[in-house]
Amino acid sequence: MTPAFWRGRRVFLTGHTGFKGAWLSLWLQRLGAIVHGYALAPPTQPSLFEVAALASEMISETGDVRDMHTLTEAMQSFKAEIVIHMAAQSLVRASYDEPVETYATNVMGTVHLLEAVRHTPSVRAVLVITSDKCYQNQEWVHGYREQDALGGRDPYSNSKACAELVTSAYRDSFLASDRLGVATARAGNVIGGGDWARDRLIPDLIQAFINGVPAKIRNPSSVRPWQHVLEPLHGYLNLLEALWNDPKRHAEGWNFGPEERDARPVKWIADELVGCWGNSARWESDGGEHPHEAGLLRLDSAKAHTYLSWQPQLSLAEALRWVTDWYQAYARGDDMRVVTLEQIGRYQAKVAA
């Protein structure tokens, strides 16, 4: 990543009030980009968007990607140069409860985003964020590669596979040119400070630790490609620079996952975080009935390693320490904008070393 590239760059970001979107918004602010966020109100209380005071240094517009007219007007009036699409219904379990909303947001929201791009001539690079769960999960021990079959058994995973297909169709039909690149990115299970989403492992653990009760863990043997949130965000920024400079070469799907050794069982994560947190933190297995979730999932990121020179910077143990530091700082009442920027700065220093 070239920090100077982002200075003054006009970036239109959907989903900026969510967990990943808030981290990326703050990083872009730090780089000197001009950021226009377009999203619903923060999905949780508290939220990283609010505790890190993100609205103070960006244009923050409340809007729904299901409203194509307003979305298009916002993108056009901002004269966006780079578009990053993160807005989504992002939880597997919630997709069982709200399948229609999940498809409307994740599929038609992507259609609306790309249609808005189609009618905004200032746009030069587009990145649609999907998920590691977009692959047809065969419970393979090896990582999925970009050319593997898309699929998804639950509505969330399936909707992200659909978003991949929508993006490919729009790219081939309307958005292929020498001056515009459209790509998709599939990351692993991201962790980091400021995540308060329901039914996600780290927030559930942290909330239980703070309350002094044992955390309930649904699937302790399930394996996921865990990574700190800054890892894929760094990959996204790398990819967008590459798209800007060579649209035809990089306009395709990309994986940004952790090293193979960091695809770990849920139980390992819980035990490690218990050790980091201390203070009698503990967890126990939740043996109740739960909707289906994949048992084994890994990503192969060799393509990003080879063609973008992107590499993970934090081991999973380091990432969990950073997560613990963030939440303990929050519990102390520290200035979380300062704390979050400090972690971004430390990460950038590791990249530059």
C-alpha positions in Angstrom: 0.0 0.0 0.0 1.2 3.5 -0.9 -0.1 5.9 1.7 0.4 8.9 -0.6 -2.0 7.3 -3.1 -4.9 7.8 -0.8 -4.3 11.5 0.1 -7.2 13.5 -1.2 -8.7 10.5 -2.9 -12.5 10.6 -3.0 -13.7 7.3 -1.5 -17.4 6.3 -1.3 -17.9 3.6 1.3 -21.1 1.7 2.0 -21.6 0.1 5.4 -19.3 2.6 7.2 -21.2 2.3 10.4 -20.6 -1.4 10.8 -17.6 -3.0 12.5 -15.3 -3.5 9.4 -16.6 -0.3 7.8 -15.7 1.8 10.8 -12.2 0.4 11.0 -11.7 1.2 7.3 -13.2 4.6 7.6 -10.8 5.5 10.4 -7.8 4.2 8.4 -8.8 6.1 5.3 -9.2 9.3 7.4 -5.7 8.6 8.8 -4.4 8.3 5.2 -6.0 11.7 4.2 -8.7 10.4 2.0 -12.0 12.2 1.5 -14.6 9.7 2.7 -18.3 9.7 2.1 -20.0 6.9 4.1 -23.5 5.6 3.1 -25.1 3.2 5.6 -28.0 2.6 8.0 -27.6 3.8 11.6 -25.0 1.8 13.6 -26.2 -1.8 13.9 -25.3 -2.1 17.6 -25.1 0.0 20.8 -22.4 0.7 21.5 -20.7 0.9 18.1 -17.2 1.6 17.0 -18.5 4.2 14.6 -19.8 6.2 17.7 -17.1 5.5 20.3 -14.3 6.4 17.8 -16.2 9.6 16.7 -15.9 8.7 13.0 -18.5 11.2 11.8 -16.3 14.1 12.9 -13.8 13.6 10.0 -16.0 12.3 7.1 -19.2 12.8 5.3 -21.7 10.3 7.0 -25.0 9.8 5.2 -27.7 7.6 6.5 -29.1 5.6 3.6 -30.2 2.1 2.5 -28.5 0.3 -0.3 -32.0 -1.1 -1.1 -32.9 2.5 -2.2 -31.2 2.7 -5.6 -32.3 6.3 -6.4 -30.8 7.8 -3.2 -27.7 5.7 -3.4 -27.1 6.8 -7.0 -27.6 10.4 -6.2 -25.2 10.2 -3.3 -22.5 8.6 -5.3 -22.9 11.0 -8.2 -23.0 14.2 -6.1 -19.9 13.2 -4.2 -18.1 12.5 -7.5 -16.7 9.3 -6.2 -13.4 8.0 -7.5 -13.2 4.8 -5.5 -16.2 2.8 -4.3 -16.0 0.2 -1.6 -19.2 -1.9 -1.0 -19.4 -3.2 2.6 -23.0 -2.7 3.4 -24.6 -6.1 4.2 -26.6 -8.3 6.5 -23.5 -10.0 7.8 -24.6 -12.8 10.2 -25.3 -16.4 9.4 -27.7 -16.9 12.3 -29.6 -13.7 11.5 -30.1 -14.9 7.9 -32.1 -17.8 9.2 -34.4 -15.4 11.0 -34.6 -12.8 8.2 -33.9 -14.5 4.8 -35.8 -12.0 2.7 -34.0 -9.0 4.2 -30.7 -10.9 3.8 -31.2 -11.5 0.1 -32.6 -8.0 -0.4 -29.6 -6.3 1.2 -26.8 -8.6 0.0 -28.0 -9.4 -3.5 -30.2 -6.5 -4.7 -28.1 -4.0 -2.6 -25.1 -5.1 -4.7 -27.1 -4.7 -7.9 -28.1 -1.2 -6.9 -24.5 -0.3 -6.0 -23.2 -1.5 -9.4 -26.0 0.2 -11.2 -25.1 3.4 -9.4 -21.4 3.0 -10.4 -22.6 2.4 -14.0 -24.1 6.0 -13.9 -21.3 7.7 -12.1 -18.5 8.4 -14.6 -16.0 9.7 -12.0 -15.6 6.1 -10.6 -12.2 4.4 -11.4 -12.1 1.4 -9.0 -14.8 -0.6 -7.3 -14.4 -3.3 -4.6 -17.3 -5.5 -3.5 -16.7 -7.2 -0.2 -18.3 -10.7 0.0 -17.2 -13.4 2.4 -15.1 -16.6 2.8 -18.5 -18.3 3.1 -19.3 -17.6 -0.6 -17.7 -20.9 -1.5 -19.6 -24.2 -1.9 -18.4 -25.7 1.4 -17.1 -29.3 1.0 -15.5 -29.4 4.5 -12.1 -29.7 2.7 -9.0 -29.6 4.8 -7.2 -27.3 2.3 -8.1 -23.7 1.7 -10.6 -22.6 -1.0 -9.1 -20.9 -4.0 -10.7 -18.1 -6.1 -11.6 -20.5 -8.9 -13.4 -23.0 -6.7 -17.2 -23.3 -7.0 -19.4 -20.8 -5.3 -22.4 -21.9 -3.2 -23.7 -21.6 0.3 -26.1 -23.6 2.3 -27.5 -20.9 4.6 -29.1 -17.7 3.3 -26.2 -15.5 4.3 -23.5 -17.6 2.6 -25.7 -18.2 -0.4 -26.5 -14.4 -0.7 -22.7 -13.7 -0.7 -22.2 -16.2 -3.5 -25.0 -14.5 -5.4 -23.3 -11.1 -4.9 -20.1 -12.6 -6.5 -22.1 -13.7 -9.5 -23.9 -10.3 -9.8 -20.6 -8.5 -9.7 -19.1 -10.8 -12.3 -22.1 -10.2 -14.6 -22.1 -6.4 -14.2 -18.3 -6.4 -14.8 -18.6 -8.4 -18.0 -21.8 -6.7 -19.3 -21.3 -3.0 -18.4 -18.2 -2.1 -16.4 -15.2 -3.5 -18.2 -13.0 -0.8 -19.6 -9.4 0.5 -19.6 -10.2 3.1 -16.9 -12.5 1.2 -14.5 -11.7 -1.9 -12.5 -14.3 -4.0 -10.5 -13.2 -6.7 -8.1 -14.5 -8.7 -5.2 -12.7 -9.7 -2.0 -13.3 -12.6 0.3 -11.8 -12.4 3.8 -11.7 -14.8 6.7 -13.5 -14.5 10.1 -12.4 -11.0 11.2 -11.8 -10.1 14.9 -10.9 -6.8 16.5 -11.9 -4.2 19.0 -15.2 -2.5 18.6 -17.3 -5.5 17.5 -20.5 -5.8 19.5 -22.5 -7.9 17.0 -25.0 -10.5 18.3 -24.0 -14.2 17.9 -20.4 -13.6 17.1 -17.7 -15.4 19.0 -15.4 -12.5 20.2 -18.2 -10.1 21.3 -20.0 -13.0 23.1 -16.8 -13.9 24.9 -15.9 -10.3 25.8 -19.4 -9.5 27.1 -19.4 -12.6 29.3 -15.9 -11.8 30.6 -17.0 -8.2 31.5 -20.1 -9.5 33.2 -18.2 -12.2 35.1 -20.2 -15.1 33.8 -19.1 -18.1 31.7 -19.3 -17.5 27.9 -21.6 -19.9 26.0 -19.8 -21.4 23.0 -22.0 -23.1 20.3 -19.6 -25.1 18.2 -16.2 -25.4 19.9 -14.7 -27.8 17.3 -15.6 -25.7 14.3 -12.5 -24.4 12.4 -12.4 -20.9 10.8 -9.8 -18.7 9.2 -9.4 -16.1 12.0 -7.6 -12.8 11.3 -7.4 -9.3 12.8 -9.7 -6.9 10.9 -6.7 -4.8 9.8 -5.3 -7.8 7.7 -8.1 -7.9 5.1 -8.5 -4.1 5.1 -4.8 -3.8 4.2 -5.5 -6.3 1.4 -8.5 -4.3 0.1 -6.4 -1.1 0.0 -3.6 -2.9 -1.9 -6.1 -4.3 -4.4 -7.8 -1.0 -5.0 -4.5 0.7 -5.8 -3.7 -2.2 -8.2 -7.2 -1.8 -9.8 -6.6 1.9 -10.3 -3.3 1.3 -12.0 -4.2 -1.8 -14.0 -7.9 -2.4 -14.1 -8.0 -5.3 -16.6 -5.3 -7.3 -14.8 -6.9 -7.1 -11.3 -10.6 -7.0 -12.0 -11.6 -10.4 -10.5 -12.1 -12.2 -7.2 -9.4 -12.2 -4.4 -9.0 -14.1 -1.1 -7.4 -12.3 1.9 -7.2 -15.0 4.6 -4.7 -15.8 7.4 -1.8 -18.1 7.3 -2.8 -21.8 7.3 -1.7 -22.2 11.0 -4.2 -19.6 12.0 -7.3 -21.6 10.9 -8.1 -22.7 14.4 -11.0 -24.3 16.2 -13.4 -22.1 18.2 -12.2 -23.8 21.4 -8.6 -22.7 20.8 -9.8 -19.0 20.3 -11.8 -19.2 23.5 -9.0 -20.7 25.5 -6.5 -18.1 24.2 -8.8 -15.2 24.9 -9.4 -16.5 28.4 -5.7 -16.5 29.0 -5.3 -12.9 27.6 -8.2 -11.5 29.7 -7.5 -13.1 33.0 -9.7 -12.2 36.0 -11.5 -15.6 36.2 -12.7 -15.4 32.6 -14.1 -18.8 31.5 -16.4 -20.4 28.9 -18.6 -23.5 28.6 -20.2 -25.4 25.7 -23.7 -24.5 24.7 -25.3 -27.9 23.9 -28.7 -26.5 22.7 -30.2 -26.7 19.2 -28.6 -24.4 16.7 -29.0 -23.8 13.0 -26.4 -25.4 10.6 -23.1 -23.7 10.3 -20.0 -25.0 8.4 -17.7 -27.1 10.5 -14.4 -26.5 8.6 -13.5 -23.5 6.5 -10.1 -22.3 5.2 -8.9 -19.8 2.5 -6.0 -20.1 0.2 -4.6 -16.6 -0.4 -1.6 -17.5 -2.6 -2.9 -15.3 -5.4 -2.8 -12.2 -3.2 0.6 -13.1 -1.9 2.0 -13.6 -5.4 0.3 -10.7 -7.4 -0.3 -8.1 -4.7 2.7 -8.8 -2.4 0.1 -8.9 0.4 1.0 -10.9 3.6 -0.6 -11.2 7.0 1.3 -9.2 9.6 -0.1 -10.5 12.9 -0.2 -14.0 14.3 -3.5 -15.1 15.7 -2.1 -14.9 19.2 -0.9 -11.3 18.6 -4.3 -10.4 17.1 -6.1 -11.7 20.2 -3.8 -9.6 22.4 -4.7 -6.5 20.4 -8.4 -7.4 20.8 -8.0 -7.8 24.5 -6.0 -4.5 24.8 -8.8 -2.7 22.9 -11.7 -3.9 25.0 -9.8 -3.4 28.2 -9.1 0.2 27.2 -12.8 0.7 26.4 -13.7 -0.7 29.9 -11.3 1.8 31.5 -13.0 4.7 29.7 -10.0 5.5 27.4 -10.4 7.7 24.3 -11.2 5.0 21.7 -10.5 7.0 18.7 -7.0 7.5 20.0 -6.7 3.8 20.9 -8.0 2.6 17.5 -5.7 5.0 15.6 -2.8 3.8 17.6 -3.5 0.2 16.6 -3.8 1.2 13.0 -0.5 3.1 13.3 1.2 0.1 14.8 -0.1 -2.1 12.0 1.1 0.3 9.3 4.6 0.3 10.9 4.7 -3.5 10.8 3.7 -3.4 7.1 6.5 -0.8 6.4 9.2 -2.6 8.4 
